């Protein structure tokens, strides 16, 4: 590959990554795409050696080879986890060696811009850490309880209108079909001993008029107001009935978001806010590797171009 390549680590089918790759191709920026957890070692060859400037060598995927000393950026989108190729402890051992070998090298490239670094993304996925960071940076955060004590949960839900939402939006299915666990109101009478089986997150319900998705790319902040039908608490449950409009991010919110990401070592974040009728912004969460592509069309935000700019040119 001629020129400094961008590595794109993501799963086989990723329409969002496809948009960025197409834009980089249009700009004639060389791209090497791979899914480390699935492609290695069958379809990817790594040869990395330490040198005076750090790791050097080659990474080959298909008919494309990247010089590890010249990688300009790694776009860590949504690669598969490193899974054992086979059964037994030998397969499990190999999967862990792959994660720490290939994954370790990809995370230690000198002069490489990470969007974002895999370890930074992993740290920032914990909601307790997010809420602490948001409070520290001056954002308004709803009262929150994390507990497996039914009595504590019952008392908290009796204090104010309350919602429950999962701590992690992992894979879930109902009767074999993919499903989401949306934020939902919860009443004291619904609390029982089942709360004791795992940690639960309860949060005071914000009297919102709409929602805001704020997408931060490097030092740029793009915001879209999302309005759901009356009575809908979690807009993700009603994608077909949402309306969008781009809105300006208040300066104090913008500064807080940039400090939030800097604290985690991130260069991207998809933030969710509840917006009241009085234009109060309530922080709900940050997805450090969240979806954004649908907002480009719906709200007219130039997100693909902003990500391609960062991967191609780095930070200004």
N, C-alpha and C positions, 0 to 999 in steps of 0.2 A: 504494500500500500504506500503510495506516494503522499508526502505531507504528514502532518501530525494528526493522528486519528482520534475520533471520539469512540469510546467503548460504550455500548448500550447493553446493560444487563437486565433482561426481562424475560417473561414467559413467552411461549410460542405465539399465542394469540394475544396481542396487546394493541388495540386500535389507537390508544393514546400515544404510545411509543412510535407507532407507524407515522403519525403526523409529524413528530419531531424529526424522525429519520428522513422523511420525504423532504422536509425543509432543509436539512443539512445537505442532502443530495443535491437539491436545487442550488445551494451555495457552493457546491463542489468540495465540501468538507468530507474527507474519508471517514467511513463509519464501519465498525466491526460489531455486529450484534451477536449475542450469545445468551443462553440460559445456563449459568454455571451449574446449578443444581441438577439439571437434566442432561446437558450436552457433554459434560466432562465425566469420565475421560473418553467416552466412545467417539465423540465428534469434535473434540477440542484437544489440542496438544499444547502443553505448557513447558517451556524451558527457561527457567529464571535463575540467574546467578547474581550474587552480591558483587558490587564493585565500588569504586570510590564515591560514586554519586548515588548509591543506593542499588535498587534492583534493576538489572538489565536482562536482556534475552528476548524471547519471542513468545507470542500467543497466536495460535493459528486456529481458526474456526472455518471449516469448509475450505474455500479457495482464497481466503483472506488471512494475511499475517500482519500483526502489529508489532512494531519494535517497542518494547516496554519502556525504554528511556524517552520515547517521543510522544507518549499518550498525552493529549492535551486535556481530556476530561473523561470522567466516567459518569454516565447517567444511570444511576441505580434506581430503576423503575420498580418492577415487581417480579424479580426472579423467583423461580421455584426454590423450595428448601432442598438442601442436599439430602437425597434419599438413598437408602441402601439399594444397590443393584443386585438383588438376590436375597437369600435367606441366611440366617445365622450370624454369629458374632463376627465372622470375617467380613461380611458385607457391611455390617454396622460400623466396624472399624474403618473400612475403606471410605465410607461416607463421611466420617468425621475427619479423616486425613484429607479428603478432598476439600472439605469446608475450610480447614485451617491452612491447607497448602495453597490451592487456587484462590480461595477467598482471602486468605492472608496476604498473598502477593497483590491481588487487585486492590486491597485496602492500604497498600504501603508504597504506592508509586510516587516518586519524587516529581514535583512540578505538575502534578495532575490536579485539576479542579474536580471536586466531588459534588455531585448534585443528587442527593447529599451523601455523605460518608455513611456506609451501612451501619457502623457502630453508633454513629450519632442518631440515625433514624431509630435504631433499636432502643436507645436510652429515652428518646422523646416519646415513645409509644405509651408510656405509663401515665395514666390520667392523674394519679396523685402528684407526680412530678410536674405535670402540665399546670395543674391548678395552683401549686405553690409558686411556679414561675410567673403565672399570670398575676397573682396577688402581688408578688415582689415588684413587677413592672408597672403596677398601678392600674391594672385592668379591673373592672367590676365583675366579681364572681359570685354566683348564687351560693347560699348556704348549702353545704354538702356533707353527707354522712356516708362513710364506708364502714360496713359492719356485717357480722354474721350473728348478731345478737337480736333475736326477735323483739325483745322488750325495748331495746334502743330504737329499732326501726319503727315500732308502733308509736313510741313517744315522739319521734321526729316527724312522722307523717301527721300527727295530731297537732303539731305546732303551726303548720302552714300548708297550703296546697303543694303537693309533692309529686315528683315524677320518679320513676325508676328507669335506669338505662344501663346497658352492659358496660363493663370496664374495657372490653375488647370486642371489636366487631369481627369475630372469627367466623369460620365456615359453620353453617347451621342448615338443617333441612327438616322439612315436615313431609312425612310419607315419601321420602326419597326425592323431593323437589327442593331446590335451593330456596331459602327463606331468610328474611332479615328479622332481627329483634329490634324493634323500634322503641324509642322513648315513649313511655305511657304513664298516665296518671295512676296513682296508687293511694288507696284510702286505708286508714288504720285497721278497719275491719278485714282487709285482705291479707294482713300480715299474720303469718302462722309459723310453725316450727320449721317449715321448709327453708326459711331464711338462714337457718343454722348450717346448711350443707355447704355453703361457699360464701365468699365475700360478695356483698351487694352494694351498689352505689345508688343512694337516694339524694335527690337535689330539690331545693325549693323551686317551684314553678315560676318562671318569669312571665309577667303579664305582657306578652309580646304582641306587636301588631304585624311583624314580618320577621324574616331572618336575613342574615348577611353571610355570604361566603366570601372571605377575603383570601386571595391567593397571592402569596409573597414569593417572588422569584428574584434572588439576589437582593438588591435594594429597591426593587419596584413592587408596589402594592396595587393590586387590582381588586375592586370590590363590586359585587353584584347583590342587589336586593332581591330576595326570593319571597314571593307572596303565595301562600297556599290558601285553599278554600277555607272558609270559616269553620272553626272547630277542629281543624287538623293540627295536632301537636307537633308531629315529626314530619317535615316536608318530604323526606326521602320515601315516605309511603305513598306519595301522590304525585309522582313525576309527571304524569300526563296532564295534570290540572294546575300546574304552577305557572306563574308569570315572573318575568325577570326584567331588571333594568340596572344599568351600570350606575353606581353612585360614588361620590368622592369619599375617600377615607379621611376622617378628621386627623389633623396633624398629631394630636396627642396619642391617638390609637396607632397611627403609623409608626411613631417612634417606639411605642411599647412592643409592637409586633417585631420590629427589627431587633430590639434588645432581647426579646424572648428567643428568637431563632439563634442569635449570636451566643446566648448562654448555653444552648444545646449543641453548638457547632454546626447548625443547619444552614442551607442556602435556599431551602424551599419549605413552605408550609401552607396547608389549606386550613384556614381558621373558620370556625363557625361561631356566629354571634346571634343572640336574640335582640331584636330592635323594638323598643317600646314606642308608643304613640308620641312620646316626648323626645324621641330620638336618643334615648339612652342605649348604649352599646353594652350588652352583658356577654362576657366571655363564656362559651360553653366548652369548646375543646379545640385541639389542633391535631390534624392528621399530617404527620411529617412526610407522608408519601401519598397524599390524597388525590382523588380524581379531579380533573379540571377541564377536560376536553369539551364536554357538553356546554360549558359556560361560554366558550369562545363563540359559538354560533348563537346561543340563546341571548346572551347579554352583549355581544359585540366586543369582547375583550381580546386583545392581541396576544394571547398566552403562548401559542406555539412559537411565534417570532421571538418573544422575550426569552423563552427557554433556549431556543437555538442561538440567540445572541450570546447568552451566558456560556453555553457550551463551546461556542466558537471563539469568543474573544475574552472570556474570563470576566472578572469584576472590574468595574471602572474605577 
